């Protein structure tokens, strides 16, 4: 690796992430929801009662994946709306 690249690569990655977030706003929503579901599941881990650990973790994984799939579905519907149904600006091509 070259030593002269230092922090410029990190700045490029953060600006790329911000650009992608503006293009498809449901990606950060899905990521935040996934982290929220996992954090809540880990918090509730101590109060799981007599449920087995593996069952608790499987349910947590399914909830997190469901949130991400839902966010992806909403993102696809939103992008299809923008592409095909939203009124287009006549100056924009």
C-alpha angles and dihedrals in degrees: 000000000000118000096212094069092072111146101347091089091057092051091051091050093050092049089048090051091050091049092050091047090055092048094049111018095183094069094073089042090055092047093048092046092050091051091045093052092047092047091049091047092051090047092052091046092095092052097049093115116205094339114124117252093238092053091049092050092047091052091048091051092049092050092049093048091047091054092050093047090048091051091048091050092050089048092053092047090049093050091047089051091050092047102043114013108030116095109259126225108246091220093054121079 
